[in-house]
Structures are given as structure tokens and as C-alpha cells.
């Protein structure tokens, strides 16, 4: 099913991809702290609101 070439390609791809993602994150981390302050807080509030709306709709649409 998986040949040696495919396994080598997948391994190299994963290593290069993860390395580039780490490099990109470190490069942009200063700008992200400057421009997106409290971003995690807003995302968490949004997730909680969506979960709350799902529970509210579950109780309102009860048969």
C-alpha cells in the first residue's frame, strides 16, 4: 500500500511543513501581540456564546 518512496516523501514533507510553521509563527509573533491583543479572549467569548445559543435552542425547540 505505502511504498518506501511515499513514506520518505511524507516524512520529509511533515518535517519541512512543521519547520516552516514554527519559523512563520516566530516571525509573526511580535506583530500578532501588537495587533491582536486579547484575541484569545474574544474567541473564547464567541465560543461560549455559540454553545449557549445551542443549549438555548435545544430547550426552546423541545417537543
Residue pairs with C-beta under 8 A, 6 or more apart in sequence:
32 39
